């Protein structure tokens, strides 16, 4: 099942067979924001997810804290020594930083992936 999205936050959709409960949590952040469907429906889960995000944003505002987003634009990539070396060489040849090379590669991959998905 697809993830839920609201105001830049991404939430999981989980099902516990034993209790027959739909639940989830906001992904890709430090800390825990969880939610559960009150009526056992996807619609109810989406409502609970949105309410949890809104409560979190309200709490952050009241405490004068900057909310964490599901994606900040920074992540760590573990390439392994050989691939790291080759990427550095290629970046240097192209007059790019390693960060620019990786950013270009990810952009190219996503453009190709989205083009294939829309075909």
SEVEXDO-491531 format. One record per residue: residue number from 0; chain; x, y, z of N, C-alpha, C, O, CB in turn. Coordinates in nm, 2 decimals, decimal comma. Glycine has a CB too. Example, Ala and Ser with C-alpha at 12.3 -4.5 7.8 and 13.67 -1.06 7.14 Angstrom:
<atoms>
+------+-------+--------+---------+--------+---------+----------+--------+--------+---------+--------+--------+---------+--------+---------+----------+--------+
: resi : chain : n.east : n.north :   n.up : ca.east : ca.north :  ca.up : c.east : c.north :   c.up : o.east : o.north :   o.up : cb.east : cb.north :  cb.up :
+------+-------+--------+---------+--------+---------+----------+--------+--------+---------+--------+--------+---------+--------+---------+----------+--------+
:    0 :     A :   1,32 :   -0,57 :   0,78 :    1,23 :    -0,45 :   0,78 :   1,32 :   -0,33 :   0,78 :   1,42 :   -0,33 :   0,85 :    1,13 :    -0,45 :   0,90 :
:    1 :     A :   1,28 :   -0,22 :   0,71 :    1,37 :    -0,11 :   0,71 :   1,29 :    0,00 :   0,79 :   1,34 :    0,11 :   0,80 :    1,41 :    -0,06 :   0,57 :
+------+-------+--------+---------+--------+---------+----------+--------+--------+---------+--------+--------+---------+--------+---------+----------+--------+
</atoms>
This chain:
<atoms>
+------+-------+--------+---------+--------+---------+----------+--------+--------+---------+--------+--------+---------+--------+---------+----------+--------+
: resi : chain : n.east : n.north :   n.up : ca.east : ca.north :  ca.up : c.east : c.north :   c.up : o.east : o.north :   o.up : cb.east : cb.north :  cb.up :
+------+-------+--------+---------+--------+---------+----------+--------+--------+---------+--------+--------+---------+--------+---------+----------+--------+
:    0 :     A :   0,08 :   -0,12 :   0,00 :    0,00 :     0,00 :   0,00 :   0,09 :    0,12 :   0,00 :   0,20 :    0,12 :   0,06 :   -0,10 :     0,00 :   0,12 :
:    1 :     A :   0,04 :    0,23 :  -0,06 :    0,12 :     0,35 :  -0,07 :   0,13 :    0,42 :   0,06 :   0,05 :    0,40 :   0,15 :    0,05 :     0,45 :  -0,17 :
:    2 :     A :   0,23 :    0,50 :   0,08 :    0,24 :     0,59 :   0,20 :   0,14 :    0,70 :   0,19 :   0,09 :    0,73 :   0,09 :    0,39 :     0,64 :   0,21 :
:    3 :     A :   0,12 :    0,76 :   0,31 :    0,04 :     0,88 :   0,32 :   0,12 :    1,00 :   0,31 :   0,24 :    1,00 :   0,35 :   -0,05 :     0,87 :   0,45 :
:    4 :     A :   0,07 :    1,11 :   0,26 :    0,14 :     1,24 :   0,26 :   0,06 :    1,35 :   0,30 :  -0,06 :    1,36 :   0,27 :    0,20 :     1,26 :   0,11 :
:    5 :     A :   0,12 :    1,44 :   0,38 :    0,05 :     1,56 :   0,43 :   0,15 :    1,67 :   0,47 :   0,23 :    1,64 :   0,55 :   -0,05 :     1,53 :   0,54 :
:    6 :     A :   0,15 :    1,78 :   0,40 :    0,23 :     1,90 :   0,44 :   0,38 :    1,86 :   0,44 :   0,46 :    1,91 :   0,53 :    0,19 :     1,95 :   0,57 :
:    7 :     A :   0,43 :    1,78 :   0,35 :    0,57 :     1,74 :   0,34 :   0,60 :    1,62 :   0,43 :   0,72 :    1,58 :   0,43 :    0,65 :     1,85 :   0,37 :
:    8 :     A :   0,51 :    1,57 :   0,50 :    0,54 :     1,45 :   0,59 :   0,49 :    1,33 :   0,52 :   0,39 :    1,33 :   0,45 :    0,47 :     1,47 :   0,73 :
:    9 :     A :   0,56 :    1,22 :   0,54 :    0,52 :     1,09 :   0,48 :   0,49 :    0,99 :   0,60 :   0,57 :    0,98 :   0,69 :    0,64 :     1,04 :   0,39 :
:   10 :     A :   0,38 :    0,93 :   0,58 :    0,34 :     0,83 :   0,69 :   0,32 :    0,69 :   0,63 :   0,28 :    0,67 :   0,52 :    0,21 :     0,88 :   0,75 :
:   11 :     A :   0,35 :    0,59 :   0,72 :    0,33 :     0,45 :   0,68 :   0,19 :    0,41 :   0,70 :   0,11 :    0,47 :   0,77 :    0,43 :     0,36 :   0,76 :
:   12 :     A :   0,16 :    0,30 :   0,63 :    0,03 :     0,23 :   0,65 :   0,06 :    0,09 :   0,69 :   0,12 :    0,01 :   0,61 :   -0,06 :     0,24 :   0,51 :
:   13 :     A :   0,02 :    0,05 :   0,81 :    0,05 :    -0,08 :   0,86 :  -0,08 :   -0,15 :   0,91 :  -0,18 :   -0,08 :   0,94 :    0,15 :    -0,07 :   0,98 :
:   14 :     A :  -0,08 :   -0,28 :   0,91 :   -0,20 :    -0,35 :   0,95 :  -0,15 :   -0,46 :   1,05 :  -0,07 :   -0,54 :   1,02 :   -0,27 :    -0,41 :   0,83 :
:   15 :     A :  -0,22 :   -0,46 :   1,17 :   -0,19 :    -0,57 :   1,26 :  -0,31 :   -0,67 :   1,25 :  -0,42 :   -0,64 :   1,29 :   -0,18 :    -0,51 :   1,41 :
:   16 :     A :  -0,27 :   -0,79 :   1,20 :   -0,38 :    -0,89 :   1,18 :  -0,44 :   -0,94 :   1,31 :  -0,57 :   -0,96 :   1,31 :   -0,32 :    -1,01 :   1,11 :
:   17 :     A :  -0,36 :   -0,95 :   1,41 :   -0,42 :    -1,00 :   1,54 :  -0,53 :   -0,91 :   1,60 :  -0,64 :   -0,95 :   1,63 :   -0,31 :    -1,02 :   1,64 :
:   18 :     A :  -0,50 :   -0,78 :   1,60 :   -0,60 :    -0,68 :   1,65 :  -0,68 :   -0,62 :   1,54 :  -0,78 :   -0,55 :   1,57 :   -0,53 :    -0,57 :   1,73 :
:   19 :     A :  -0,65 :   -0,65 :   1,42 :   -0,73 :    -0,60 :   1,30 :  -0,73 :   -0,45 :   1,31 :  -0,83 :   -0,38 :   1,29 :   -0,87 :    -0,66 :   1,30 :
:   20 :     A :  -0,61 :   -0,39 :   1,33 :   -0,60 :    -0,25 :   1,34 :  -0,51 :   -0,19 :   1,23 :  -0,40 :   -0,24 :   1,20 :   -0,54 :    -0,21 :   1,48 :
:   21 :     A :  -0,55 :   -0,08 :   1,17 :   -0,47 :     0,00 :   1,08 :  -0,40 :    0,10 :   1,16 :  -0,46 :    0,17 :   1,24 :   -0,56 :     0,06 :   0,97 :
:   22 :     A :  -0,27 :    0,12 :   1,14 :   -0,19 :     0,21 :   1,22 :  -0,07 :    0,26 :   1,13 :  -0,05 :    0,20 :   1,02 :   -0,14 :     0,16 :   1,35 :
:   23 :     A :   0,00 :    0,35 :   1,18 :    0,12 :     0,40 :   1,11 :   0,20 :    0,50 :   1,19 :   0,17 :    0,53 :   1,30 :    0,09 :     0,46 :   0,97 :
:   24 :     A :   0,31 :    0,54 :   1,13 :    0,39 :     0,64 :   1,19 :   0,46 :    0,73 :   1,08 :   0,48 :    0,68 :   0,97 :    0,50 :     0,58 :   1,28 :
:   25 :     A :   0,49 :    0,85 :   1,12 :    0,56 :     0,94 :   1,02 :   0,70 :    0,89 :   1,00 :   0,77 :    0,86 :   1,10 :    0,56 :     1,09 :   1,08 :
:   26 :     A :   0,74 :    0,88 :   0,87 :    0,87 :     0,82 :   0,84 :   0,97 :    0,93 :   0,82 :   0,94 :    1,05 :   0,79 :    0,85 :     0,74 :   0,71 :
:   27 :     A :   1,10 :    0,89 :   0,83 :    1,21 :     0,97 :   0,80 :   1,23 :    1,09 :   0,89 :   1,29 :    1,19 :   0,84 :    1,20 :     1,02 :   0,65 :
:   28 :     A :   1,19 :    1,08 :   1,01 :    1,21 :     1,19 :   1,11 :   1,27 :    1,12 :   1,23 :   1,25 :    1,00 :   1,26 :    1,09 :     1,27 :   1,14 :
:   29 :     A :   1,34 :    1,21 :   1,31 :    1,38 :     1,16 :   1,45 :   1,26 :    1,18 :   1,54 :   1,20 :    1,29 :   1,53 :    1,51 :     1,24 :   1,49 :
:   30 :     A :   1,24 :    1,09 :   1,62 :    1,12 :     1,10 :   1,71 :   1,01 :    1,01 :   1,66 :   1,02 :    0,95 :   1,56 :    1,07 :     1,25 :   1,72 :
:   31 :     A :   0,90 :    1,01 :   1,73 :    0,79 :     0,93 :   1,69 :   0,66 :    1,00 :   1,69 :   0,62 :    1,06 :   1,79 :    0,78 :     0,81 :   1,79 :
:   32 :     A :   0,60 :    1,00 :   1,57 :    0,46 :     1,05 :   1,56 :   0,38 :    0,93 :   1,50 :   0,40 :    0,89 :   1,39 :    0,45 :     1,18 :   1,46 :
:   33 :     A :   0,29 :    0,88 :   1,58 :    0,22 :     0,76 :   1,54 :   0,07 :    0,79 :   1,54 :   0,03 :    0,89 :   1,59 :    0,24 :     0,64 :   1,63 :
:   34 :     A :  -0,01 :    0,71 :   1,47 :   -0,15 :     0,73 :   1,45 :  -0,22 :    0,59 :   1,43 :  -0,15 :    0,50 :   1,39 :   -0,18 :     0,83 :   1,34 :
:   35 :     A :  -0,35 :    0,59 :   1,45 :   -0,43 :     0,47 :   1,43 :  -0,56 :    0,51 :   1,38 :  -0,62 :    0,61 :   1,42 :   -0,43 :     0,39 :   1,57 :
:   36 :     A :  -0,62 :    0,42 :   1,30 :   -0,75 :     0,45 :   1,24 :  -0,86 :    0,41 :   1,35 :  -0,86 :    0,30 :   1,40 :   -0,78 :     0,36 :   1,12 :
:   37 :     A :  -0,94 :    0,51 :   1,38 :   -1,04 :     0,49 :   1,48 :  -1,15 :    0,40 :   1,44 :  -1,21 :    0,33 :   1,51 :   -1,10 :     0,63 :   1,52 :
:   38 :     A :  -1,18 :    0,41 :   1,31 :   -1,29 :     0,33 :   1,25 :  -1,25 :    0,21 :   1,17 :  -1,33 :    0,13 :   1,11 :   -1,38 :     0,41 :   1,17 :
:   39 :     A :  -1,11 :    0,18 :   1,16 :   -1,06 :     0,07 :   1,09 :  -1,06 :    0,08 :   0,94 :  -1,04 :   -0,02 :   0,87 :   -1,14 :    -0,05 :   1,12 :
:   40 :     A :  -1,07 :    0,21 :   0,89 :   -1,07 :     0,23 :   0,74 :  -0,95 :    0,31 :   0,70 :  -0,88 :    0,37 :   0,79 :   -1,20 :     0,30 :   0,70 :
:   41 :     A :  -0,92 :    0,30 :   0,57 :   -0,81 :     0,38 :   0,52 :  -0,84 :    0,53 :   0,54 :  -0,75 :    0,61 :   0,57 :   -0,78 :     0,35 :   0,37 :
:   42 :     A :  -0,96 :    0,57 :   0,51 :   -1,01 :     0,70 :   0,53 :  -0,98 :    0,75 :   0,68 :  -0,94 :    0,86 :   0,70 :   -1,16 :     0,72 :   0,49 :
:   43 :     A :  -1,02 :    0,66 :   0,77 :   -0,99 :     0,69 :   0,91 :  -0,85 :    0,71 :   0,94 :  -0,81 :    0,79 :   1,03 :   -1,06 :     0,59 :   1,00 :
:   44 :     A :  -0,76 :    0,62 :   0,88 :   -0,62 :     0,63 :   0,90 :  -0,56 :    0,76 :   0,85 :  -0,48 :    0,82 :   0,91 :   -0,55 :     0,51 :   0,83 :
:   45 :     A :  -0,61 :    0,80 :   0,73 :   -0,57 :     0,93 :   0,67 :  -0,60 :    1,04 :   0,76 :  -0,53 :    1,14 :   0,78 :   -0,63 :     0,94 :   0,53 :
:   46 :     A :  -0,72 :    1,04 :   0,81 :   -0,77 :     1,15 :   0,91 :  -0,68 :    1,15 :   1,03 :  -0,63 :    1,26 :   1,07 :   -0,92 :     1,13 :   0,95 :
:   47 :     A :  -0,65 :    1,03 :   1,09 :   -0,57 :     1,03 :   1,21 :  -0,42 :    1,08 :   1,18 :  -0,36 :    1,14 :   1,26 :   -0,56 :     0,88 :   1,26 :
:   48 :     A :  -0,37 :    1,04 :   1,06 :   -0,24 :     1,08 :   1,02 :  -0,23 :    1,24 :   1,01 :  -0,14 :    1,30 :   1,06 :   -0,20 :     1,02 :   0,88 :
:   49 :     A :  -0,33 :    1,30 :   0,94 :   -0,33 :     1,44 :   0,92 :  -0,35 :    1,51 :   1,06 :  -0,28 :    1,61 :   1,08 :   -0,45 :     1,48 :   0,83 :
:   50 :     A :  -0,43 :    1,46 :   1,14 :   -0,45 :     1,52 :   1,28 :  -0,32 :    1,51 :   1,36 :  -0,28 :    1,60 :   1,43 :   -0,56 :     1,44 :   1,35 :
:   51 :     A :  -0,25 :    1,40 :   1,34 :   -0,12 :     1,38 :   1,42 :  -0,02 :    1,48 :   1,37 :   0,06 :    1,54 :   1,45 :   -0,07 :     1,24 :   1,40 :
:   52 :     A :  -0,01 :    1,50 :   1,24 :    0,08 :     1,60 :   1,18 :   0,04 :    1,74 :   1,22 :   0,13 :    1,82 :   1,26 :    0,08 :     1,59 :   1,02 :
:   53 :     A :  -0,08 :    1,77 :   1,22 :   -0,13 :     1,90 :   1,26 :  -0,10 :    1,93 :   1,41 :  -0,06 :    2,04 :   1,44 :   -0,28 :     1,92 :   1,23 :
:   54 :     A :  -0,12 :    1,83 :   1,49 :   -0,09 :     1,84 :   1,64 :   0,06 :    1,86 :   1,66 :   0,09 :    1,95 :   1,74 :   -0,14 :     1,71 :   1,71 :
:   55 :     A :   0,14 :    1,79 :   1,58 :    0,28 :     1,81 :   1,59 :   0,32 :    1,95 :   1,55 :   0,40 :    2,01 :   1,62 :    0,36 :     1,70 :   1,50 :
:   56 :     A :   0,27 :    2,00 :   1,44 :    0,30 :     2,13 :   1,40 :   0,26 :    2,24 :   1,50 :   0,33 :    2,34 :   1,52 :    0,24 :     2,16 :   1,26 :
:   57 :     A :   0,14 :    2,22 :   1,56 :    0,09 :     2,31 :   1,66 :   0,18 :    2,31 :   1,78 :   0,21 :    2,41 :   1,84 :   -0,06 :     2,27 :   1,70 :
:   58 :     A :   0,22 :    2,19 :   1,83 :    0,30 :     2,18 :   1,94 :   0,44 :    2,25 :   1,92 :   0,49 :    2,32 :   2,00 :    0,33 :     2,03 :   1,98 :
:   59 :     A :   0,49 :    2,23 :   1,80 :    0,62 :     2,29 :   1,76 :   0,61 :    2,44 :   1,77 :   0,70 :    2,51 :   1,82 :    0,67 :     2,25 :   1,62 :
:   60 :     A :   0,50 :    2,49 :   1,72 :    0,48 :     2,64 :   1,72 :   0,47 :    2,69 :   1,86 :   0,53 :    2,79 :   1,89 :    0,35 :     2,68 :   1,64 :
:   61 :     A :   0,39 :    2,62 :   1,94 :    0,37 :     2,66 :   2,08 :   0,50 :    2,66 :   2,16 :   0,53 :    2,74 :   2,25 :    0,27 :     2,58 :   2,15 :
:   62 :     A :   0,59 :    2,57 :   2,13 :    0,72 :     2,55 :   2,20 :   0,83 :    2,63 :   2,12 :   0,95 :    2,62 :   2,16 :    0,76 :     2,41 :   2,21 :
:   63 :     A :   0,80 :    2,70 :   2,02 :    0,90 :     2,77 :   1,94 :   1,01 :    2,68 :   1,89 :   1,12 :    2,72 :   1,89 :    0,95 :     2,89 :   2,02 :
:   64 :     A :   0,97 :    2,57 :   1,83 :    1,06 :     2,47 :   1,78 :   1,04 :    2,46 :   1,63 :   0,93 :    2,48 :   1,58 :    1,05 :     2,33 :   1,84 :
:   65 :     A :   1,15 :    2,44 :   1,55 :    1,13 :     2,42 :   1,41 :   1,09 :    2,27 :   1,39 :   1,16 :    2,18 :   1,43 :    1,27 :     2,45 :   1,33 :
:   66 :     A :   0,98 :    2,25 :   1,32 :    0,94 :     2,11 :   1,29 :   1,04 :    2,03 :   1,21 :   1,10 :    2,09 :   1,12 :    0,80 :     2,11 :   1,23 :
:   67 :     A :   1,05 :    1,91 :   1,23 :    1,14 :     1,82 :   1,14 :   1,05 :    1,78 :   1,03 :   0,93 :    1,75 :   1,04 :    1,19 :     1,70 :   1,22 :
:   68 :     A :   1,11 :    1,78 :   0,91 :    1,04 :     1,73 :   0,79 :   1,08 :    1,59 :   0,75 :   1,19 :    1,55 :   0,80 :    1,06 :     1,83 :   0,67 :
:   69 :     A :   1,01 :    1,52 :   0,67 :    1,04 :     1,39 :   0,63 :   1,16 :    1,39 :   0,54 :   1,23 :    1,28 :   0,53 :    0,92 :     1,32 :   0,56 :
:   70 :     A :   1,19 :    1,50 :   0,48 :    1,31 :     1,51 :   0,39 :   1,37 :    1,65 :   0,41 :   1,30 :    1,75 :   0,38 :    1,27 :     1,48 :   0,24 :
:   71 :     A :   1,49 :    1,65 :   0,45 :    1,56 :     1,78 :   0,47 :   1,65 :    1,82 :   0,35 :   1,69 :    1,94 :   0,35 :    1,65 :     1,77 :   0,60 :
:   72 :     A :   1,67 :    1,73 :   0,26 :    1,76 :     1,76 :   0,15 :   1,90 :    1,72 :   0,17 :   1,99 :    1,74 :   0,09 :    1,76 :     1,91 :   0,12 :
:   73 :     A :   1,93 :    1,65 :   0,28 :    2,06 :     1,60 :   0,31 :   2,05 :    1,46 :   0,36 :   1,97 :    1,42 :   0,44 :    2,13 :     1,69 :   0,42 :
:   74 :     A :   2,14 :    1,37 :   0,30 :    2,14 :     1,23 :   0,35 :   2,28 :    1,18 :   0,32 :   2,36 :    1,23 :   0,24 :    2,04 :     1,15 :   0,27 :
:   75 :     A :   2,31 :    1,07 :   0,39 :    2,45 :     1,01 :   0,38 :   2,44 :    0,89 :   0,29 :   2,34 :    0,81 :   0,30 :    2,50 :     0,97 :   0,52 :
:   76 :     A :   2,53 :    0,87 :   0,20 :    2,53 :     0,76 :   0,11 :   2,66 :    0,68 :   0,13 :   2,77 :    0,74 :   0,14 :    2,53 :     0,81 :  -0,04 :
:   77 :     A :   2,65 :    0,55 :   0,15 :    2,76 :     0,46 :   0,16 :   2,79 :    0,39 :   0,03 :   2,71 :    0,30 :  -0,01 :    2,74 :     0,36 :   0,28 :
:   78 :     A :   2,89 :    0,43 :  -0,04 :    2,92 :     0,38 :  -0,17 :   3,01 :    0,26 :  -0,17 :   3,01 :    0,18 :  -0,26 :    2,98 :     0,49 :  -0,26 :
:   79 :     A :   3,09 :    0,25 :  -0,07 :    3,20 :     0,15 :  -0,07 :   3,33 :    0,22 :  -0,13 :   3,31 :    0,32 :  -0,20 :    3,17 :     0,02 :  -0,15 :
:   80 :     A :   3,44 :    0,18 :  -0,09 :    3,57 :     0,25 :  -0,13 :   3,59 :    0,26 :  -0,28 :   3,63 :    0,36 :  -0,33 :    3,69 :     0,18 :  -0,06 :
:   81 :     A :   3,57 :    0,15 :  -0,35 :    3,60 :     0,15 :  -0,49 :   3,50 :    0,24 :  -0,57 :   3,55 :    0,32 :  -0,65 :    3,58 :     0,01 :  -0,55 :
:   82 :     A :   3,38 :    0,24 :  -0,54 :    3,28 :     0,33 :  -0,61 :   3,30 :    0,47 :  -0,57 :   3,29 :    0,56 :  -0,65 :    3,14 :     0,28 :  -0,58 :
:   83 :     A :   3,34 :    0,49 :  -0,44 :    3,37 :     0,63 :  -0,40 :   3,49 :    0,69 :  -0,47 :   3,48 :    0,80 :  -0,52 :    3,40 :     0,63 :  -0,25 :
:   84 :     A :   3,59 :    0,61 :  -0,49 :    3,71 :     0,65 :  -0,56 :   3,68 :    0,68 :  -0,71 :   3,72 :    0,79 :  -0,76 :    3,82 :     0,54 :  -0,56 :
:   85 :     A :   3,60 :    0,59 :  -0,77 :    3,57 :     0,61 :  -0,92 :   3,48 :    0,74 :  -0,93 :   3,49 :    0,81 :  -1,03 :    3,49 :     0,49 :  -0,97 :
:   86 :     A :   3,39 :    0,76 :  -0,84 :    3,30 :     0,88 :  -0,84 :   3,38 :    1,00 :  -0,82 :   3,35 :    1,10 :  -0,89 :    3,19 :     0,87 :  -0,73 :
:   87 :     A :   3,48 :    1,00 :  -0,73 :    3,57 :     1,12 :  -0,72 :   3,64 :    1,15 :  -0,84 :   3,65 :    1,27 :  -0,88 :    3,66 :     1,10 :  -0,60 :
:   88 :     A :   3,69 :    1,05 :  -0,91 :    3,77 :     1,06 :  -1,04 :   3,68 :    1,13 :  -1,14 :   3,72 :    1,22 :  -1,21 :    3,83 :     0,93 :  -1,09 :
:   89 :     A :   3,56 :    1,07 :  -1,16 :    3,46 :     1,12 :  -1,26 :   3,42 :    1,26 :  -1,23 :   3,41 :    1,35 :  -1,32 :    3,34 :     1,03 :  -1,26 :
:   90 :     A :   3,39 :    1,29 :  -1,10 :    3,35 :     1,43 :  -1,07 :   3,47 :    1,53 :  -1,10 :   3,44 :    1,63 :  -1,15 :    3,32 :     1,44 :  -0,91 :
:   91 :     A :   3,59 :    1,49 :  -1,07 :    3,70 :     1,58 :  -1,10 :   3,71 :    1,60 :  -1,25 :   3,74 :    1,71 :  -1,30 :    3,83 :     1,51 :  -1,05 :
:   92 :     A :   3,70 :    1,49 :  -1,33 :    3,70 :     1,50 :  -1,48 :   3,60 :    1,60 :  -1,53 :   3,62 :    1,68 :  -1,62 :    3,69 :     1,37 :  -1,54 :
:   93 :     A :   3,48 :    1,60 :  -1,47 :    3,37 :     1,68 :  -1,51 :   3,37 :    1,82 :  -1,45 :   3,29 :    1,90 :  -1,49 :    3,24 :     1,61 :  -1,48 :
:   94 :     A :   3,46 :    1,84 :  -1,36 :    3,47 :     1,97 :  -1,30 :   3,36 :    1,99 :  -1,20 :   3,31 :    2,11 :  -1,17 :    3,46 :     2,08 :  -1,40 :
:   95 :     A :   3,31 :    1,88 :  -1,14 :    3,20 :     1,89 :  -1,04 :   3,25 :    1,85 :  -0,90 :   3,36 :    1,79 :  -0,89 :    3,09 :     1,79 :  -1,08 :
:   96 :     A :   3,18 :    1,89 :  -0,80 :    3,20 :     1,83 :  -0,67 :   3,14 :    1,69 :  -0,67 :   3,05 :    1,66 :  -0,75 :    3,14 :     1,92 :  -0,55 :
:   97 :     A :   3,18 :    1,61 :  -0,57 :    3,12 :     1,48 :  -0,56 :   2,97 :    1,49 :  -0,53 :   2,89 :    1,41 :  -0,58 :    3,19 :     1,40 :  -0,44 :
:   98 :     A :   2,93 :    1,59 :  -0,45 :    2,79 :     1,62 :  -0,42 :   2,71 :    1,65 :  -0,55 :   2,60 :    1,60 :  -0,57 :    2,78 :     1,73 :  -0,32 :
:   99 :     A :   2,77 :    1,73 :  -0,63 :    2,70 :     1,76 :  -0,76 :   2,69 :    1,64 :  -0,85 :   2,58 :    1,62 :  -0,91 :    2,78 :     1,87 :  -0,84 :
:  100 :     A :   2,79 :    1,56 :  -0,85 :    2,78 :     1,44 :  -0,93 :   2,67 :    1,34 :  -0,88 :   2,59 :    1,29 :  -0,96 :    2,92 :     1,36 :  -0,93 :
:  101 :     A :   2,66 :    1,32 :  -0,75 :    2,56 :     1,24 :  -0,70 :   2,42 :    1,30 :  -0,72 :   2,32 :    1,23 :  -0,75 :    2,58 :     1,22 :  -0,54 :
:  102 :     A :   2,41 :    1,43 :  -0,70 :    2,28 :     1,50 :  -0,72 :   2,23 :    1,48 :  -0,87 :   2,12 :    1,45 :  -0,89 :    2,29 :     1,65 :  -0,68 :
:  103 :     A :   2,33 :    1,50 :  -0,96 :    2,30 :     1,48 :  -1,10 :   2,25 :    1,34 :  -1,13 :   2,16 :    1,32 :  -1,21 :    2,42 :     1,52 :  -1,19 :
:  104 :     A :   2,32 :    1,24 :  -1,07 :    2,29 :     1,10 :  -1,10 :   2,15 :    1,07 :  -1,04 :   2,07 :    1,00 :  -1,11 :    2,40 :     1,01 :  -1,03 :
:  105 :     A :   2,12 :    1,12 :  -0,92 :    1,99 :     1,09 :  -0,87 :   1,88 :    1,16 :  -0,95 :   1,77 :    1,10 :  -0,98 :    1,98 :     1,14 :  -0,72 :
:  106 :     A :   1,90 :    1,28 :  -0,99 :    1,81 :     1,35 :  -1,08 :   1,78 :    1,28 :  -1,21 :   1,67 :    1,27 :  -1,26 :    1,86 :     1,50 :  -1,11 :
:  107 :     A :   1,89 :    1,23 :  -1,27 :    1,88 :     1,16 :  -1,40 :   1,80 :    1,03 :  -1,37 :   1,71 :    0,99 :  -1,45 :    2,02 :     1,12 :  -1,45 :
:  108 :     A :   1,83 :    0,96 :  -1,27 :    1,76 :     0,83 :  -1,23 :   1,61 :    0,86 :  -1,22 :   1,53 :    0,79 :  -1,27 :    1,82 :     0,77 :  -1,11 :
:  109 :     A :   1,58 :    0,96 :  -1,14 :    1,43 :     0,99 :  -1,12 :   1,36 :    1,04 :  -1,24 :   1,25 :    1,00 :  -1,27 :    1,42 :     1,10 :  -1,01 :
:  110 :     A :   1,43 :    1,11 :  -1,33 :    1,37 :     1,16 :  -1,46 :   1,34 :    1,03 :  -1,54 :   1,24 :    1,02 :  -1,61 :    1,47 :     1,25 :  -1,53 :
:  111 :     A :   1,44 :    0,94 :  -1,55 :    1,42 :     0,82 :  -1,63 :   1,30 :    0,73 :  -1,57 :   1,22 :    0,68 :  -1,64 :    1,55 :     0,73 :  -1,63 :
:  112 :     A :   1,31 :    0,72 :  -1,44 :    1,20 :     0,64 :  -1,37 :   1,06 :    0,70 :  -1,39 :   0,97 :    0,62 :  -1,42 :    1,23 :     0,63 :  -1,22 :
:  113 :     A :   1,05 :    0,83 :  -1,37 :    0,92 :     0,89 :  -1,39 :   0,88 :    0,89 :  -1,53 :   0,76 :    0,87 :  -1,56 :    0,93 :     1,04 :  -1,35 :
:  114 :     A :   0,97 :    0,90 :  -1,63 :    0,93 :     0,89 :  -1,77 :   0,88 :    0,75 :  -1,80 :   0,78 :    0,73 :  -1,87 :    1,06 :     0,92 :  -1,86 :
:  115 :     A :   0,95 :    0,65 :  -1,75 :    0,90 :     0,51 :  -1,77 :   0,77 :    0,48 :  -1,70 :   0,68 :    0,41 :  -1,75 :    1,01 :     0,41 :  -1,72 :
:  116 :     A :   0,75 :    0,54 :  -1,58 :    0,62 :     0,52 :  -1,51 :   0,50 :    0,59 :  -1,58 :   0,39 :    0,54 :  -1,57 :    0,63 :     0,58 :  -1,37 :
:  117 :     A :   0,53 :    0,70 :  -1,65 :    0,42 :     0,77 :  -1,72 :   0,40 :    0,72 :  -1,87 :   0,31 :    0,76 :  -1,93 :    0,46 :     0,91 :  -1,73 :
:  118 :     A :   0,49 :    0,62 :  -1,91 :    0,47 :     0,57 :  -2,05 :   0,37 :    0,47 :  -2,06 :   0,34 :    0,41 :  -2,17 :    0,61 :     0,51 :  -2,09 :
+------+-------+--------+---------+--------+---------+----------+--------+--------+---------+--------+--------+---------+--------+---------+----------+--------+
</atoms>
